[in-house]
Amino acid sequence: MIKLPNKLKIGAHDVKICYPYQFKERIDFMAQCDNDADEIRINAHDPGSVERPEVNILVSLMHELYHRIDNVSGHHVFDDNEKAICGHTEMMVQVLLDNPEFVELFLQDNKELT
């Protein structure tokens, strides 16, 4: 099972990452962003109780992260466009996985950027 961070800082918010999370309300939920609770919840299993592939977990995390960023920024561009957010998140995860040298740019000690 993939290890996710316990929390992410998004703007002034510390968002708790609840993984693995077992949804009681609906078994078909894969993930959820709760803006009021500052939580992102991600199910480790699909509705048939089969463990989800790690890349699907990453896509779910990115998807809910986009929702939280959209809310925190106040833009709400994805509120009524789930199809767009799905496309953006899947492509962003693929770009990050396919380009580790790009990810390294953010991991370097770039004091001049902060």
Order of alpha helices (4+ residues) and beta strands (2+ residues): beta-beta-beta-beta-alpha-alpha-alpha
